[in-house]
Amino acid sequence: MINVAFYINNNTISDVDCTTIWNGNPGIGGTEYLFYYTSYSLQQQSNSHLKVVLLTALPCKLPDACVCMAVGDKMDALKFCKDHGIEILVVKYEEADYVPNMFENVDDEIKIIVWAHNIIPNHILTILARTKSIRRIVNVGREQLDLYRDHLAFKKSTYIYNSVNMKTKGYYEQHSIPFAERKHEVSYLGSLVPIKGFHVLAKAWPDIMKACPDAHLNVIGSASVYGKAQLGKYGIAEESYEKEFMQYLTDSNGNILPSVTFYGKMGEEKSRILARCKVGVPNPSGYSETFCLSAVEMELYGCRIVTKKYVGFLDTVPPGAGHLYKKEKELAKNVVRELRITYNESQYDYCYANFNTEKILKQWRELIEDVYYDRKPTIIKCTNLFYNYKFLRELNRRIKKCIPYGYILPIFDSYIKIWNKIFPFASINVLY
């Protein structure tokens, strides 16, 4: 029996009812939801030789069958593991944990898996690579992993897609309006904070309305998905951010346009909106997206996807499912183009093949076994070679591998920084 713990700080969501977590996200952050859902799902597999416990900062509302302990902060979680013979601890990646490095002197009997739902900067990757107790860095997407193929941390890294508890294919077909019969509805699903890019869609909305006067925008989410915020005049988002985007969504008297509906934070009931929506726009800035559960949820209900071509979306939005643009100014024209499409092929098969819960849980079990038995991760083959200079990262990795002490040579991004400093007039932009 392998004893495993998942730890998540739930300070901002401890009062949210998550007793039906298997039905989908009840309106909490995607990372928190996945820690809850993954640990609970692993617990429910009676044939597994893993003994899993979920550790949280505060008591929470989870299914009665969920083995969960409120222990305090991350240091308290480490102490709990030591006191209760837990060999493996899975923690969320948070940059603050490494300055100073809280895992530097962890007892040898506890092996750490860092679950990275965010992109890790190079200087933190170096710390993770050199920290003995950290045995694996788990990225949530293949493209996220490929960002640092030539970094020393790549040697202890892998990826496992986020899991989605999908119903049968027939369910989505029966509970969705046929695509050809859908009105010109556009939906945003996500937190209303700057990093999630709603302001990009809001700014484009007047242009979308000019080209398609009967279009309607559904906004699902709030500023409180990731914690409490001091809301602005409309009670929608933090005051300064609300002022930034509401100017595009109100009339001259300050009234919200009839073409826009704000639904706030929603749980399973959001499916009724997605089931009639034609175009989904998850995080139109693209920034920070390493996976994007919202895109998958939209695809399952037959929505076309329009968003920026950025790391996570290359994993979750397959060719033919919509359009990934390069510049934000292209958003409006692409939404309009997708609204005029009368047929859409279901992406259920793609989502099921890549993100279904059973497949993902199997990968987690294998990963935990590999860490427990000190097996090295398999080198993941490089794909999309010409995206974000990836072929140069892979070339650099192979060169460093062949040269004695090659690991001390710079990564590709370091060469780019030098280039941009010497030739600022011909600077090269990379995603990181």
C-alpha positions in Angstrom: 0.0 0.0 0.0 1.3 3.4 -1.0 0.2 6.3 1.3 -0.4 9.5 -0.7 -1.7 12.9 0.3 -3.0 15.8 -1.8 -2.7 19.2 -0.2 -4.6 22.3 -1.2 -5.1 25.6 0.5 -8.9 26.1 0.5 -9.1 29.3 2.6 -11.3 31.1 0.1 -13.6 28.3 -0.8 -14.1 26.3 2.4 -17.7 27.4 2.6 -18.7 26.3 -0.9 -20.9 23.2 -1.1 -18.8 20.6 -3.0 -20.8 17.5 -1.8 -21.6 16.7 -5.5 -18.1 17.3 -6.8 -18.5 14.4 -9.3 -21.1 16.4 -11.2 -18.7 19.1 -12.1 -17.2 22.3 -10.8 -19.6 23.9 -8.3 -18.1 27.4 -9.0 -14.6 27.3 -7.5 -11.2 27.8 -9.1 -10.2 25.1 -11.6 -7.1 24.1 -9.6 -8.9 23.7 -6.3 -11.7 21.8 -8.0 -9.1 19.4 -9.5 -7.4 18.8 -6.2 -10.8 17.9 -4.7 -12.0 15.9 -7.6 -8.8 13.9 -8.4 -8.0 13.0 -4.8 -11.7 11.9 -4.2 -11.8 9.9 -7.4 -8.6 8.1 -6.5 -10.1 7.2 -3.1 -13.1 5.7 -4.7 -11.2 3.1 -6.7 -11.5 0.1 -4.5 -9.1 -2.0 -6.6 -6.3 0.5 -6.2 -3.3 -0.1 -3.9 -3.1 3.6 -3.1 -4.3 5.0 0.2 -5.2 8.6 -0.5 -6.1 11.4 1.8 -7.0 15.0 0.9 -5.4 17.6 3.2 -6.8 21.1 3.3 -6.2 24.4 5.3 -9.8 24.5 6.6 -12.7 22.1 7.0 -14.7 21.9 3.8 -18.0 20.6 2.4 -17.1 17.4 0.4 -18.9 14.0 -0.1 -19.2 12.0 3.2 -17.1 9.3 1.6 -14.2 11.7 1.0 -11.2 11.1 3.4 -10.2 14.7 4.2 -8.3 16.3 7.0 -8.0 20.0 7.8 -4.4 20.5 8.8 -3.5 24.2 8.3 -0.8 25.5 5.9 1.6 23.6 3.7 4.2 23.2 6.4 1.5 21.7 8.6 0.7 19.3 5.8 4.4 18.2 5.7 4.3 17.6 9.4 1.1 15.6 9.1 2.7 13.4 6.4 5.7 12.8 8.6 3.6 11.9 11.7 1.3 9.6 9.7 3.7 7.7 7.5 2.6 9.3 4.2 5.3 8.7 1.6 4.1 11.0 -1.2 2.7 14.5 -1.0 1.1 16.2 -4.0 1.1 20.0 -3.7 0.0 22.9 -6.0 2.8 24.9 -7.5 3.0 28.3 -5.9 6.1 30.5 -6.5 6.1 31.8 -3.0 7.0 28.3 -1.7 10.5 28.6 -3.2 11.8 32.0 -2.0 12.9 30.7 0.4 12.6 27.0 -0.6 10.3 25.3 1.9 11.1 21.9 0.5 14.9 22.1 0.7 15.2 20.2 4.0 12.2 17.9 3.8 12.8 14.4 5.3 13.9 11.8 2.8 10.9 9.6 3.6 8.5 12.2 2.0 8.6 12.5 -1.8 7.1 15.7 -3.2 5.1 15.9 -6.5 4.6 19.5 -7.6 1.4 19.8 -9.7 1.9 22.8 -11.9 -1.3 24.5 -13.0 0.6 27.6 -13.9 3.7 28.3 -16.0 6.8 28.1 -13.9 9.5 30.8 -14.5 13.1 29.7 -15.3 14.6 30.7 -11.9 12.0 28.6 -10.0 12.5 25.7 -12.4 16.2 25.7 -11.4 15.2 25.5 -7.7 12.8 22.7 -8.4 15.4 20.8 -10.4 18.0 21.0 -7.6 15.6 20.2 -4.7 16.1 16.5 -3.9 12.7 16.0 -2.2 10.8 17.2 -5.3 10.7 14.0 -7.3 8.3 15.0 -10.1 6.9 18.2 -11.7 3.5 17.4 -13.3 2.4 19.8 -15.9 -1.3 19.9 -17.0 -0.5 20.0 -20.7 2.0 18.8 -23.2 2.6 22.3 -24.5 3.3 23.5 -21.0 5.9 20.9 -20.5 7.5 21.7 -23.9 8.1 25.3 -22.8 11.2 24.1 -20.9 12.4 21.0 -22.8 16.0 22.2 -22.6 15.9 23.0 -18.9 17.4 20.7 -16.2 14.0 20.5 -14.6 12.7 18.6 -17.7 14.5 15.5 -16.5 12.1 15.2 -13.6 9.0 16.4 -15.4 6.0 15.0 -17.2 2.4 16.0 -18.0 -1.0 14.7 -17.2 -4.0 16.4 -18.6 -6.7 17.7 -16.3 -9.6 15.2 -16.0 -13.1 15.9 -17.0 -16.0 13.8 -15.6 -17.8 13.4 -18.9 -21.2 12.0 -19.4 -22.1 9.8 -22.3 -21.9 11.3 -25.8 -25.6 10.8 -26.2 -26.3 12.9 -23.1 -24.7 16.0 -24.6 -26.6 15.5 -27.9 -29.9 15.0 -26.1 -29.4 18.0 -23.8 -28.1 20.5 -26.4 -29.9 22.5 -29.1 -28.9 21.3 -32.6 -26.1 23.6 -33.8 -28.0 24.8 -36.9 -30.9 25.9 -34.6 -28.8 27.9 -32.2 -29.1 31.7 -32.1 -26.1 34.0 -32.3 -25.1 33.5 -28.7 -21.5 34.0 -27.4 -20.4 32.8 -24.0 -17.5 33.7 -21.7 -16.8 31.2 -18.9 -14.3 32.1 -16.3 -13.3 34.4 -13.4 -13.7 38.2 -14.0 -10.1 39.1 -13.2 -7.6 40.7 -15.5 -5.5 37.5 -16.0 -8.5 35.7 -17.5 -8.9 38.3 -20.3 -12.6 39.2 -20.2 -11.8 42.8 -21.0 -10.5 41.7 -24.4 -13.9 40.3 -25.3 -15.7 43.3 -23.8 -13.7 45.7 -26.0 -14.5 43.6 -29.1 -18.2 43.4 -28.3 -19.3 46.6 -30.0 -17.6 45.5 -33.2 -19.3 42.1 -33.0 -22.7 43.8 -32.5 -22.1 46.0 -35.6 -21.5 42.9 -37.8 -24.1 40.8 -36.0 -26.9 42.9 -34.4 -28.8 40.0 -32.9 -25.7 38.6 -31.1 -26.0 38.0 -27.4 -23.2 37.7 -24.8 -23.5 35.4 -21.8 -21.0 36.1 -19.1 -20.6 33.2 -16.6 -18.3 33.8 -13.7 -17.4 36.4 -11.1 -14.5 38.1 -9.4 -15.0 35.8 -6.4 -14.1 32.5 -8.1 -10.6 32.8 -6.8 -11.4 34.6 -3.6 -13.3 37.6 -2.3 -13.0 41.0 -4.0 -14.2 44.5 -3.4 -16.8 44.8 -6.2 -17.5 47.9 -8.3 -20.7 49.7 -9.1 -22.3 46.8 -11.0 -21.3 44.2 -8.5 -19.5 42.2 -11.2 -15.8 42.6 -10.7 -13.2 44.5 -8.7 -13.9 48.2 -9.0 -10.9 49.3 -11.2 -11.2 46.3 -13.5 -15.0 46.7 -13.8 -14.5 50.3 -15.0 -12.0 49.0 -17.6 -14.5 46.7 -19.3 -18.0 48.0 -18.5 -17.5 51.1 -20.7 -17.9 48.8 -23.7 -21.0 47.0 -22.3 -23.2 49.9 -21.2 -25.2 52.6 -23.0 -24.8 56.4 -22.6 -26.8 56.2 -19.3 -24.6 53.6 -17.8 -27.2 50.8 -18.2 -26.0 47.3 -19.2 -26.7 46.7 -22.9 -29.7 44.4 -23.7 -27.2 42.2 -25.6 -25.3 41.3 -22.5 -26.3 39.1 -19.6 -24.1 38.6 -16.5 -25.0 35.3 -14.7 -22.4 35.4 -12.0 -20.8 32.3 -10.5 -22.6 29.1 -11.6 -22.2 25.4 -11.0 -23.8 22.6 -13.0 -26.7 25.0 -14.1 -24.3 26.7 -16.5 -24.8 23.7 -18.9 -28.2 25.1 -19.9 -26.5 28.2 -21.3 -23.7 26.3 -23.0 -26.2 23.9 -24.6 -27.7 26.7 -26.6 -24.5 28.7 -27.2 -22.8 28.9 -30.6 -19.4 30.4 -29.8 -17.4 30.1 -26.6 -14.6 32.5 -25.8 -12.5 31.2 -22.9 -9.7 33.6 -21.7 -9.4 35.7 -25.0 -6.1 37.0 -23.8 -4.7 33.5 -23.7 -2.3 34.6 -21.0 -1.5 32.0 -18.3 -3.7 29.2 -19.8 -1.9 25.9 -19.4 -5.0 23.8 -20.1 -8.4 25.6 -19.7 -11.3 23.5 -18.4 -13.7 26.1 -19.7 -12.8 25.3 -23.3 -13.4 21.6 -22.8 -16.8 22.2 -21.1 -17.8 24.4 -24.0 -16.7 21.9 -26.6 -18.7 19.1 -25.0 -21.9 21.1 -25.5 -21.0 21.8 -29.1 -19.7 25.3 -28.9 -17.2 26.7 -31.4 -14.1 28.0 -29.7 -12.5 31.4 -30.4 -9.5 32.5 -28.4 -5.8 33.3 -28.6 -3.3 30.8 -29.8 -1.5 30.1 -26.5 0.1 27.1 -24.8 -2.9 25.3 -23.2 -5.4 25.9 -26.0 -3.2 23.9 -28.4 -3.9 20.9 -26.2 -7.6 21.5 -25.6 -8.9 23.0 -28.8 -8.2 20.6 -31.8 -8.1 21.8 -35.4 -11.6 22.3 -36.7 -13.1 23.2 -33.3 -13.0 26.9 -33.9 -10.2 29.4 -34.4 -7.1 30.3 -32.4 -5.9 33.8 -33.4 -2.5 35.4 -33.0 -3.5 38.9 -32.2 -6.3 40.1 -29.9 -7.5 42.6 -32.5 -8.6 39.5 -34.6 -11.1 38.4 -31.9 -14.2 40.3 -33.2 -13.9 39.2 -36.9 -13.3 35.6 -35.9 -16.3 35.5 -33.5 -18.5 36.9 -36.2 -17.2 34.3 -38.7 -17.9 31.4 -36.3 -21.4 32.8 -35.6 -22.2 32.5 -39.2 -21.3 28.8 -39.4 -24.4 26.6 -39.6 -22.7 23.2 -38.9 -20.3 22.1 -36.2 -18.8 18.6 -35.7 -18.9 17.4 -32.1 -15.6 17.4 -30.2 -16.8 14.8 -27.7 -14.6 12.0 -29.2 -11.5 14.2 -28.9 -12.3 15.3 -25.3 -13.1 11.7 -24.3 -9.9 10.3 -25.8 -7.7 12.8 -24.0 -9.4 14.0 -20.8 -11.8 11.4 -19.5 -11.5 10.6 -15.8 -10.6 6.9 -16.0 -7.7 7.5 -18.4 -6.4 10.4 -16.3 -6.7 8.5 -13.0 -4.7 5.6 -14.5 -1.9 8.0 -15.4 -1.9 9.4 -11.9 -1.7 5.9 -10.4 1.2 5.1 -12.7 2.9 8.4 -11.9 2.6 7.8 -8.1 4.1 4.3 -8.5 7.0 5.6 -10.6 7.7 8.2 -7.9 7.4 5.7 -5.1 9.8 3.3 -6.8 12.2 6.1 -8.0 11.6 5.5 -11.7 12.7 8.2 -14.1 10.0 9.8 -16.3 9.8 8.9 -20.0 11.0 11.6 -22.3 8.0 13.0 -24.1 8.3 13.3 -27.8 8.2 16.9 -29.1 5.2 18.0 -31.2 4.2 21.2 -32.9 7.9 21.8 -33.5 7.5 25.3 -35.1 5.3 26.8 -32.4 7.1 29.1 -30.0 10.6 28.2 -31.3 10.1 24.7 -29.9 12.4 23.0 -32.4 15.3 25.2 -31.1 14.5 24.2 -27.5 14.6 20.5 -28.5 17.8 21.0 -30.5 19.4 22.7 -27.5 18.2 19.9 -25.2 19.8 17.2 -27.4 23.1 19.2 -27.7 23.3 19.6 -23.9 22.6 15.9 -23.4 25.5 14.9 -25.7 28.1 17.2 -24.2 29.8 16.4 -20.8 28.3 18.7 -18.2 26.1 20.1 -20.8 23.3 20.7 -18.3 25.2 23.9 -17.2 24.9 25.4 -20.6 22.2 28.1 -21.1 18.6 27.3 -22.0 17.1 28.7 -25.3 15.4 31.6 -23.4 18.7 32.8 -22.1 20.0 33.2 -25.6 16.8 35.1 -26.6 17.3 37.5 -23.7 20.9 38.2 -24.8 19.7 38.7 -28.4 17.0 41.1 -27.3 19.4 43.1 -25.2 21.9 43.5 -28.1 19.3 43.9 -30.8 16.3 45.6 -29.2 15.1 46.8 -32.6 14.8 43.2 -33.8 13.6 41.6 -30.5 12.2 38.1 -30.4 9.1 37.4 -28.3 8.6 34.0 -26.7 5.8 32.6 -24.6 6.8 32.1 -21.0 
